[in-house]
Amino acid sequence: MDSSSLSSVIVIGAGVSGISAAKVLAENGIEDLVILEASDRIGGRICKEMFGGVSVELGAGWIVGVGGKESNPVWELAAQLGLRTCFSDYSNARYNIYDRSGKIFPSGIAADSYKKAVDSAIQKLRDQEANGFDDNSNRTELPLTPKTPIELAIDFILHDFEMAEVEPISTFVDFGEREFLVADERGYEYLLYKMVEDFLFTSEGKILDNRLKLNKVVRELQHSRNGVTVRTEDGCVYEANYVILSASIGVLQSDLISFRPPLPRWKTKAIEKCDVMVYTKIFLKFPYKFWPCGPEKEFFIYAHERRGYYTFWQHMENTYPGSNILVVTLTNGESKRVETQSNEETLKEAMCVLRDMFGPDIPNATGILVPRWWNNRFQRGSYSNYPIISNNQVLNDIKAPVGRIFFTGEHTSERFNGYVHGGYLAGIDTTKALLEEIRKDERKNDSQNQNFLLEPLLALTGSLNLTQTDAVSGLHKCDVPTQLYLSSKLGIPEAIL
Ligand SMILES: Cc1cc2nc3c(=O)[nH]c(=O)nc-3n(C[C@H](O)[C@H](O)[C@H](O)COP(=O)(O)OP(=O)(O)OC[C@H]3O[C@@H](n4cnc5c(N)ncnc54)[C@H](O)[C@@H]3O)c2cc1C
């Protein structure tokens, strides 16, 4: 059993928020920290895998928010490290909408359907704003309910991708509207390895610092006014003055981590209110490409009568030419459904869809990769999704510390929840708040120590004919004779005086 000594801070989770939190702690002189990570790697939802001969990103793929008035810190890091990225232009996807017979909808029809859907979504937002949006109100029905395959496909693109957030989208406002796909053999996670090098001991790209503990699944946090005891699944116990908890909102909603005493009602209520988005990128490898690859063809859409059924496609020729890989993105219900079935079944479904679009003669895929974010008990989903019009109070409550437990993660970022830069900045913010608390605590302890020393002094001020001010100022600036005098009178060691 690993019964480590008391640390100042334990950081739970080594995703981008946990790593950025730990880095800020170390930069502020808190070196006796421990990072407990449930899985066998750092990165969390930033995760690459070799597939079909190239490195693909199972989790975060894009650096979102580039080219604006402020610089996105994640983009800055990527630029410093020379991470290879490719610009993504989604705007043409709406002109590459296939029906089930493989015909592309004429651009006029597509544009018209798109405009109607946008107008309808905006109208819905206005209605909600006008009516207020409280816990008990039902979400207003869309003025135009999508019915046809093309309407359903556009609705899916708008609501599960483009307008899934409250307008105006803070990321775009602050950092710009451009998005770059990471296409680097070292993976998006390379940013995290570089961050870690600044404060953990590493050699030849490997983290050798025993303050990072992998395969440590935290199951219980016992907290009191004096500190936090952390118990892991393998029976280890760690103690710290404070904990920073970066587990995802999905994990907080699950029963993986229990709290003793339990979290207060306002906290659990807020955690329950935040939606979890499941977003699944399925990768398919082919012996050769059979899809159009010219300009503005990177993204294409399949219109089916079932909303979200293998709707959103991307080829990887721009990022990895010659890789012959397609990616299809599913969300929520479809993601969960696919997670429960075998990859062979999923492959069969995806091939039927591709044959609808490109004809019966296309080759079978030779490989498939299906990430399972929903069934991963260390994730339970892909990212937080606050209701379109939600009260800021929910986020504030999710973020607020409970005693000595501080919460971080993308879901605690007020402006950028859901994104890598949200996680990164949340880690910094949470640590700043914790450092402030530690300083407050230190000031409180100092004054308690002073009072502890003062109490016997004050009791004697009468008998020694000293005023309270004399006694206090004596403590701060005693000359040697006074020190000896007080020391002998009060039994306080000279060293303290
Ligand atoms: C499929 C997908 C696509 C995405 N696409 C993008 C994108 O293109 N651009 C973008 O900016 N963002 C994207 N995101 C979101 C982005 O990945 C996240 O917002 C960000 O990585 C979250 O970082 P985090 O540190 O908050 O959480 P995490 O990365 O989840 O880190 C939390 C860590 O805590 C660990 N943990 C959980 N429970 C315990 C426990 N009990 N004990 C110990 N450790 C525990 C987990 O293993 C994990 O490592 C995507 C996410 C997914 C899943």
Ligand as a Chemical Component Dictionary entry (heavy atoms), coordinates in Angstrom:
data_LIG
# 
_chem_comp.id                   LIG 
_chem_comp.type                 NON-POLYMER 
_chem_comp.pdbx_formal_charge   0 
_chem_comp.three_letter_code    LIG 
# 
loop_
_chem_comp_atom.comp_id 
_chem_comp_atom.atom_id 
_chem_comp_atom.alt_atom_id 
_chem_comp_atom.type_symbol 
_chem_comp_atom.charge 
_chem_comp_atom.model_Cartn_x 
_chem_comp_atom.model_Cartn_y 
_chem_comp_atom.model_Cartn_z 
_chem_comp_atom.pdbx_ordinal 
LIG C1  C1  C 0 -14.437 13.067 -29.212 1  
LIG C2  C2  C 0 -14.064 14.427 -28.677 2  
LIG C3  C3  C 0 -13.805 15.457 -29.568 3  
LIG C4  C4  C 0 -13.436 16.703 -29.074 4  
LIG N1  N1  N 0 -13.097 17.682 -29.971 5  
LIG C5  C5  C 0 -12.564 18.825 -29.529 6  
LIG C6  C6  C 0 -11.965 19.732 -30.438 7  
LIG O1  O1  O 0 -11.897 19.475 -31.638 8  
LIG N2  N2  N 0 -11.448 20.886 -29.934 9  
LIG C7  C7  C 0 -11.477 21.174 -28.607 10 
LIG O2  O2  O 0 -10.987 22.241 -28.211 11 
LIG N3  N3  N 0 -12.009 20.313 -27.712 12 
LIG C8  C8  C 0 -12.525 19.137 -28.143 13 
LIG N4  N4  N 0 -12.985 18.213 -27.256 14 
LIG C9  C9  C 0 -13.076 18.575 -25.824 15 
LIG C10 C10 C 0 -11.716 18.499 -25.135 16 
LIG O3  O3  O 0 -11.101 17.279 -25.431 17 
LIG C11 C11 C 0 -11.934 18.629 -23.640 18 
LIG O4  O4  O 0 -12.660 19.814 -23.376 19 
LIG C12 C12 C 0 -10.648 18.700 -22.819 20 
LIG O5  O5  O 0 -9.673  17.827 -23.297 21 
LIG C13 C13 C 0 -11.017 18.391 -21.373 22 
LIG O6  O6  O 0 -9.891  18.426 -20.545 23 
LIG P1  P1  P 0 -10.081 18.231 -18.978 24 
LIG O7  O7  O 0 -8.747  18.294 -18.359 25 
LIG O8  O8  O 0 -11.148 19.132 -18.486 26 
LIG O9  O9  O 0 -10.697 16.759 -18.813 27 
LIG P2  P2  P 0 -10.047 15.332 -19.155 28 
LIG O10 O10 O 0 -9.203  15.411 -20.357 29 
LIG O11 O11 O 0 -11.190 14.386 -19.186 30 
LIG O12 O12 O 0 -9.123  15.036 -17.898 31 
LIG C14 C14 C 0 -9.645  14.495 -16.718 32 
LIG C15 C15 C 0 -8.745  13.349 -16.313 33 
LIG O13 O13 O 0 -9.254  12.834 -15.078 34 
LIG C16 C16 C 0 -9.073  11.441 -15.087 35 
LIG N5  N5  N 0 -10.000 10.876 -14.102 36 
LIG C17 C17 C 0 -11.341 10.771 -14.173 37 
LIG N6  N6  N 0 -11.835 10.183 -13.078 38 
LIG C18 C18 C 0 -10.774 9.926  -12.267 39 
LIG C19 C19 C 0 -10.639 9.313  -10.998 40 
LIG N7  N7  N 0 -11.693 8.861  -10.340 41 
LIG N8  N8  N 0 -9.397  9.189  -10.469 42 
LIG C20 C20 C 0 -8.314  9.658  -11.121 43 
LIG N9  N9  N 0 -8.387  10.238 -12.343 44 
LIG C21 C21 C 0 -9.608  10.379 -12.916 45 
LIG C22 C22 C 0 -9.359  11.025 -16.506 46 
LIG O14 O14 O 0 -8.778  9.772  -16.814 47 
LIG C23 C23 C 0 -8.733  12.175 -17.289 48 
LIG O15 O15 O 0 -7.407  11.887 -17.654 49 
LIG C24 C24 C 0 -13.349 16.941 -27.692 50 
LIG C25 C25 C 0 -13.599 15.896 -26.802 51 
LIG C26 C26 C 0 -13.940 14.651 -27.285 52 
LIG C27 C27 C 0 -14.134 13.501 -26.327 53 
# 
loop_
_chem_comp_bond.comp_id 
_chem_comp_bond.atom_id_1 
_chem_comp_bond.atom_id_2 
_chem_comp_bond.value_order 
_chem_comp_bond.pdbx_ordinal 
LIG C1  C2  SING 1  
LIG C2  C3  SING 2  
LIG C2  C26 DOUB 3  
LIG C3  C4  DOUB 4  
LIG C4  N1  SING 5  
LIG C4  C24 SING 6  
LIG N1  C5  DOUB 7  
LIG C5  C6  SING 8  
LIG C5  C8  SING 9  
LIG C6  O1  DOUB 10 
LIG C6  N2  SING 11 
LIG N2  C7  SING 12 
LIG C7  O2  DOUB 13 
LIG C7  N3  SING 14 
LIG N3  C8  DOUB 15 
LIG C8  N4  SING 16 
LIG N4  C9  SING 17 
LIG N4  C24 SING 18 
LIG C9  C10 SING 19 
LIG C10 O3  SING 20 
LIG C10 C11 SING 21 
LIG C11 O4  SING 22 
LIG C11 C12 SING 23 
LIG C12 O5  SING 24 
LIG C12 C13 SING 25 
LIG C13 O6  SING 26 
LIG O6  P1  SING 27 
LIG P1  O7  DOUB 28 
LIG P1  O8  SING 29 
LIG P1  O9  SING 30 
LIG O9  P2  SING 31 
LIG P2  O10 DOUB 32 
LIG P2  O11 SING 33 
LIG P2  O12 SING 34 
LIG O12 C14 SING 35 
LIG C14 C15 SING 36 
LIG C15 O13 SING 37 
LIG C15 C23 SING 38 
LIG O13 C16 SING 39 
LIG C16 N5  SING 40 
LIG C16 C22 SING 41 
LIG N5  C17 SING 42 
LIG N5  C21 SING 43 
LIG C17 N6  DOUB 44 
LIG N6  C18 SING 45 
LIG C18 C19 SING 46 
LIG C18 C21 DOUB 47 
LIG C19 N7  SING 48 
LIG C19 N8  DOUB 49 
LIG N8  C20 SING 50 
LIG C20 N9  DOUB 51 
LIG N9  C21 SING 52 
LIG C22 O14 SING 53 
LIG C22 C23 SING 54 
LIG C23 O15 SING 55 
LIG C24 C25 DOUB 56 
LIG C25 C26 SING 57 
LIG C26 C27 SING 58 
# 
